[in-house]
Amino acid sequence: MQATILKAEKRATGKHSAKHARKEGKVPGVFYGYGQQNVNISFEARSFVKFLQAEHTLATVDIDGKEYRVIVRDMDKDPVTGKLLHVDIMAVRMDRPVDVYVPIVFIGTPIGVKTRGGIMQHDMTEFHIKCLPDHIPGHLEVNVDNLDLNHGIHVRDLSFPNITILNPQSESVCTVVIPKALESVLSEATAAPTEPEVIAKGKEAEGKETAGKEAKPAEKK
């Protein structure tokens, strides 16, 4: 994986400094990592957002002419506008594994959806993984073509080269289920024929019992 080079500038500490950086079209952040002291930095917003949109995870950050291999460890976004407010950048060693979160991309259309009216339920949207920095993917693909109705994929069913998934093995990734509206219709259709039959038998038995009671006095005469 070829690392993107991002230019960072040191900035003062405090909320005022971060606010000032945003006004200038920059993204404030913090740089830290192996043997490094925490350093307040800022990036040019457009270049950093472009880096994120390209699904890059490993970058080279230039701070005062010195380069560091880093990953984006955390981000804060405005809940309303989605604007990037703050980033945490962590220096990494290329020979030591790191744990990160990567998004899941589902590939294909399940059989249970195409032929049996099911819907696919996304139980997970990202994996927690561990690998060397050079092996960090932009996303991980999960093929769902062969999933039938009431079947799913669990973490234990998946494996990726050079990557360890840290989520529990029993955790469900996705499931093909019957829509609730269809499930209700099917339940009613299954239950409907049995009830009238029970009522009919009850009336028939009641009629026989009544006839037997009325016949007894006639026999005594």
C-alpha positions in Angstrom: 0.0 0.0 0.0 1.4 3.4 -1.0 1.0 5.9 1.8 -0.5 9.3 1.1 1.6 12.3 2.2 -0.2 14.8 4.3 1.2 18.2 5.3 0.5 19.2 9.0 1.2 22.3 10.9 1.8 22.6 14.6 -0.8 24.8 16.5 -1.3 26.0 20.0 -3.2 24.1 22.7 -6.7 24.9 23.8 -10.2 25.2 22.3 -9.5 28.7 20.9 -6.7 27.3 18.8 -9.0 24.6 17.3 -11.8 27.0 16.6 -9.4 29.4 14.9 -8.1 26.5 12.7 -11.6 25.6 11.6 -12.3 29.3 10.6 -9.2 29.1 8.4 -10.5 26.0 6.6 -8.3 23.5 8.5 -9.0 20.4 10.5 -7.5 20.5 14.0 -6.0 17.3 15.4 -3.6 15.6 17.8 -0.6 13.6 16.8 0.8 10.9 19.1 2.3 7.4 19.0 5.4 5.3 19.7 7.8 7.4 21.7 6.2 10.6 20.5 4.9 13.4 22.7 1.4 14.6 22.0 1.5 17.4 19.4 -1.4 19.6 18.5 -1.6 19.9 14.7 -3.9 21.0 11.9 -4.4 19.8 8.3 -5.8 21.6 5.2 -9.4 20.4 5.3 -9.9 19.7 1.6 -6.8 17.5 1.2 -7.6 15.6 4.4 -11.2 14.9 3.4 -10.0 13.8 0.0 -7.6 11.4 1.7 -10.5 9.9 3.7 -12.8 9.6 0.7 -10.2 7.6 -1.1 -10.4 4.9 1.6 -6.8 5.3 2.5 -5.9 4.3 6.0 -2.1 4.6 6.1 -0.5 8.0 5.5 2.8 9.8 5.9 2.5 13.0 7.8 5.0 15.8 7.4 5.4 17.9 10.5 8.1 20.6 10.3 9.9 18.7 7.6 10.0 15.4 9.5 7.9 12.5 8.2 6.0 9.9 10.2 4.0 6.9 9.1 0.5 7.2 10.7 -3.1 6.0 10.8 -6.2 7.9 11.6 -7.1 6.7 15.0 -10.3 8.7 15.7 -12.5 11.4 14.2 -15.2 13.8 15.5 -17.9 15.0 13.1 -20.7 17.5 13.5 -23.8 15.4 14.0 -25.9 17.7 11.9 -23.7 18.8 9.0 -21.2 15.9 9.0 -18.4 18.3 8.9 -15.0 17.0 10.2 -14.2 18.7 13.5 -11.2 17.0 14.9 -8.9 14.0 14.2 -6.5 11.9 16.2 -3.4 10.7 14.2 -1.3 7.9 15.6 2.3 7.2 14.6 2.9 3.5 13.8 5.8 1.1 13.4 5.6 -0.9 10.2 6.8 -4.1 11.9 4.1 -4.1 14.6 0.4 -5.0 14.2 -2.2 -2.4 15.0 -5.9 -2.8 15.6 -8.3 -0.7 13.6 -11.9 -0.6 12.4 -12.7 -1.0 8.7 -16.1 -0.8 7.0 -17.9 -3.9 5.5 -19.0 -3.9 1.9 -21.6 -6.5 1.0 -21.2 -8.0 -2.5 -24.1 -9.7 -4.5 -27.8 -10.3 -3.8 -28.8 -13.3 -1.6 -30.9 -16.2 -3.1 -33.4 -15.7 -0.4 -34.0 -12.1 -1.5 -34.1 -12.8 -5.2 -36.4 -15.8 -5.2 -38.2 -16.0 -1.8 -39.1 -12.4 -0.9 -36.7 -12.1 2.0 -34.7 -9.0 3.0 -31.1 -8.8 4.1 -30.5 -7.6 7.6 -27.1 -5.9 8.1 -26.1 -6.9 11.7 -22.6 -5.3 11.4 -21.3 -2.4 9.4 -17.6 -2.6 10.3 -15.0 -5.1 11.5 -12.5 -4.7 14.3 -9.3 -6.1 12.9 -5.6 -6.5 13.7 -2.8 -6.5 11.1 0.4 -4.9 10.0 0.0 -1.3 8.9 0.8 -2.1 5.3 -2.1 -4.7 5.2 -4.8 -2.3 6.5 -7.6 -2.4 3.8 -9.9 0.5 2.9 -12.8 -2.0 3.4 -13.5 -5.7 3.6 -15.9 -7.4 1.2 -18.4 -10.1 2.2 -20.1 -12.1 -0.6 -23.8 -12.8 0.2 -24.9 -14.4 -3.1 -25.5 -17.9 -1.6 -27.5 -16.8 1.4 -31.0 -18.4 1.5 -34.0 -17.4 3.7 -33.3 -17.7 7.5 -29.6 -18.1 6.9 -26.8 -15.8 7.8 -23.0 -15.2 8.0 -21.1 -15.1 11.2 -17.6 -13.9 12.0 -16.4 -17.5 12.2 -17.4 -18.1 8.6 -14.9 -15.5 7.3 -11.2 -15.2 6.8 -9.0 -12.7 5.1 -5.3 -12.9 4.3 -2.9 -11.3 6.7 -5.8 -10.0 8.8 -7.3 -11.2 12.2 -10.9 -10.3 12.9 -11.2 -9.3 16.6 -15.0 -9.4 16.8 -16.4 -12.4 18.7 -16.6 -15.5 16.4 -20.3 -16.0 17.2 -21.3 -12.5 16.2 -23.7 -12.2 13.2 -22.5 -10.2 10.2 -25.8 -10.4 8.2 -29.0 -12.4 8.0 -31.7 -13.0 5.3 -35.0 -12.8 7.1 -38.8 -12.8 6.2 -40.3 -9.3 6.2 -42.6 -8.8 9.2 -45.6 -8.0 7.0 -45.1 -11.3 5.0 -44.5 -13.3 8.2 -47.8 -12.1 9.6 -49.7 -13.1 6.4 -48.1 -16.5 6.4 -48.9 -17.1 10.0 -52.6 -16.2 9.5 -52.8 -18.4 6.4 -51.3 -21.4 8.3 -53.7 -21.0 11.3 -56.9 -20.2 9.4 -58.0 -23.8 8.2 -57.8 -25.4 11.7 -60.3 -23.3 13.7 -63.5 -23.8 11.6 -62.9 -27.5 11.6 -62.8 -27.6 15.5 -66.0 -25.6 15.7 -67.8 -27.9 13.2 -66.8 -31.0 15.2 -68.1 -29.3 18.4 -71.5 -28.6 16.9 -71.7 -32.1 15.4 -71.0 -33.7 18.8 -73.5 -31.4 20.5 -76.2 -32.4 18.0 -75.6 -36.1 18.6 -75.8 -35.6 22.4 -79.1 -33.7 22.1 -80.6 -36.4 19.9 -79.7 -39.1 22.3 -81.3 -37.4 25.2 -84.5 -36.8 23.4 -84.8 -40.4 22.3 -84.6 -42.0 25.7 -88.1 -41.2 26.9 -89.6 -42.7 23.8 -87.9 -46.1 24.6 -89.4 -46.2 28.1 -92.9 -45.9 26.6 
